[in-house]
Amino acid sequence: MKVIIADDSAIVRAILEQNLKAYQDIDIIASVSNGKRLINAVKTECPDAIISDSDMPELDGVCTLIDLASKISIPICILTEGKANVEKKHPYSVCLLEKPALNSYSKDFFDFLVEKLRSLVQIEGSPSKAASKNAADDLSAAANFQVLCIGASTGGPTAVSEVLRELGEDFPLPILYTQHIEIGADKTMAEWFCSVCPNIKIKIAEDGEEAKAGRVYMAPADRHLVIDHVKRDGTPVLSLSDEEPERFLRPAVNKLFRSAASHYGRACLAIILTGMGMDGAEGCKKICEEGGWTIAEDKSTCVVFGMPAAAIEMGGAKEILPRPQIPTRILNLVRKK
């Protein structure tokens, strides 16, 4: 269970962290000192639950926290001062516990706190669990996918190779891949991919090329990879663009993802993997808006959580999964009829 702690007292945060580490199913993923930082942490860390003081700078009061819990659909355990507050009725996703004095935190208190957290999460569900549940529920309405797009940056080659190896042979879709890469390094990278991913053919994309199923087409260095048009049988015809860099990047993941969203709509499947910055977030959101499907890599397996985090924060991630789960999920999605 991923938990964020929020309290303006560094001493209280330290007490909570130190004692909660004794519970194997509790993972403290962030510890923050005010409400603004709590909101930011929730957006980037995707917690299962929150433990928060009732009064903090920039997010004051029990009512504010209850309102926050209802908006973000994440259970919150609020530590309050005074029994009067504890006795009030609140939504099932919120529990109020009386905050002990600094010298009164006991094992019984933490056992009770952890049991409350477990029960809240079991009832409400976490963002990542909810995403997986919603994904399963929505599959019956999903279109048959016709293209898979991948975007990555820092740590990307290793991440992408791990995903590609697990897709097996005869993958049924063409795969279009944009990786932030230095000029002159693309050919070497493509050769490296071929050596570590013998199950699938990988090459640098060419202008005007038809992308075939079961092959990976990587954007060359310093050129945007986009889809020019789609043939009547669903085959994408690729285009390499010398347009200006986007956010100082060429190739840009956003360029590829937006073109795929425009041409394929609900038939577009995309994954955004480890990388620095925000590239790909707008493209992911566009794919979602057009009815397509996006998967963002979970922070737990990212080298840098920048690009997936930006996509999640912008509302461009239908699912959030650790890297080892992504290939299986892709295969389930593309084989769903």
C-alpha positions, 0 to 999 in steps of 0.5 A, spaced: 500 500 500 503 506 497 502 512 502 503 519 503 504 522 509 502 530 510 504 534 517 507 540 518 511 538 523 517 534 521 518 530 528 511 527 527 512 526 520 519 522 522 515 518 528 509 516 523 515 514 517 519 510 522 513 506 525 509 505 519 516 502 516 515 496 521 508 494 517 511 490 510 505 492 506 506 499 507 510 503 503 511 511 504 512 514 498 512 521 500 512 525 506 510 533 505 509 539 510 503 543 507 497 542 503 500 544 496 506 539 496 500 534 498 496 536 492 503 535 487 505 529 491 498 526 489 498 527 482 505 524 481 506 519 486 499 515 485 498 513 492 493 508 495 492 512 501 493 519 505 495 520 512 494 527 514 494 532 519 487 536 520 491 543 520 496 545 515 499 551 511 495 551 505 490 546 506 487 547 513 481 544 516 478 537 516 472 539 511 477 541 506 481 534 507 474 531 506 472 535 500 479 533 497 478 526 498 471 526 494 475 529 489 481 525 488 477 518 490 483 517 494 482 514 502 484 519 507 486 518 514 486 525 518 489 526 525 485 531 529 486 534 535 480 533 540 475 527 540 469 532 538 471 532 531 473 524 531 465 523 533 462 526 527 460 522 521 464 522 515 464 519 508 467 512 508 473 514 504 475 518 510 477 516 517 478 521 523 483 519 528 485 523 535 492 525 534 496 522 540 501 527 544 508 527 541 510 522 547 504 518 546 504 514 540 504 507 541 504 500 537 496 500 539 495 506 535 499 504 529 496 497 529 489 501 529 491 506 524 494 501 519 487 497 520 483 503 518 488 504 512 487 497 509 479 497 510 479 504 507 483 502 501 479 495 500 473 499 500 475 505 496 481 502 491 487 505 489 488 509 483 493 504 480 488 499 482 482 503 479 485 504 473 486 496 472 479 495 474 476 501 469 481 498 464 477 491 464 470 494 465 472 498 458 475 493 454 468 491 451 467 498 448 474 498 446 476 498 438 480 493 435 487 496 435 491 497 429 497 501 431 502 501 437 506 507 439 512 508 444 515 514 447 521 514 452 527 518 453 532 517 459 532 510 461 528 508 454 532 503 450 533 498 456 525 499 458 523 499 451 527 492 450 524 489 456 517 490 453 519 488 446 522 482 448 516 480 452 511 481 446 513 475 443 514 473 435 508 475 430 506 481 434 499 483 430 501 491 430 506 495 427 510 499 432 512 506 432 517 508 437 520 515 438 526 516 443 530 522 445 537 521 442 543 524 440 545 525 433 549 520 430 547 515 435 540 512 432 544 507 427 548 504 433 541 504 437 537 500 432 543 495 431 543 494 439 535 493 439 536 488 433 541 484 438 537 484 444 530 483 441 531 477 436 524 476 437 522 482 433 525 486 427 527 493 429 529 499 424 530 506 423 523 509 419 524 511 412 520 517 409 514 514 405 515 507 408 509 503 410 509 500 417 508 492 417 505 488 423 510 485 427 516 490 426 518 496 430 520 503 426 524 508 430 524 515 429 531 517 426 535 522 430 533 530 429 527 528 425 520 527 427 516 521 426 509 522 424 503 518 420 502 521 413 496 517 412 493 510 413 491 506 407 485 502 406 487 496 410 489 500 416 497 500 414 500 507 416 504 510 411 510 514 415 513 521 414 519 524 417 519 531 418 524 537 419 519 541 422 521 545 428 523 542 435 517 541 440 519 543 447 527 543 444 526 536 442 526 533 435 524 527 434 518 529 439 514 524 442 508 529 442 508 529 434 508 521 433 502 521 438 498 526 436 498 524 429 497 517 431 491 519 435 488 523 429 489 518 424 487 512 428 482 515 434 480 509 438 484 504 434 490 507 437 494 504 443 500 508 446 505 507 452 509 512 455 515 510 459 521 512 463 524 519 461 525 526 463 521 532 462 513 533 459 514 530 452 508 525 450 503 528 455 499 532 451 500 526 445 497 521 451 491 526 452 490 527 445 489 519 444 485 519 450 480 524 448 480 520 441 478 514 445 484 510 444 488 507 450 494 509 453 499 506 459 504 510 463 510 506 466 509 506 474 514 510 478 517 504 481 520 502 475 522 508 472 529 511 471 526 518 471 518 519 472 518 525 469 514 523 462 509 518 465 508 523 471 506 529 466 502 524 462 498 522 469 497 529 471 495 531 465 489 526 465 493 522 459 494 515 462 488 510 462 492 505 466 499 506 470 503 499 470 510 497 473 514 495 467 514 488 467 506 488 467 506 492 461 507 487 455 502 482 458 497 488 458 499 490 451 498 482 449 491 482 452 489 488 449 491 487 442 488 480 442 481 482 445 476 482 440 
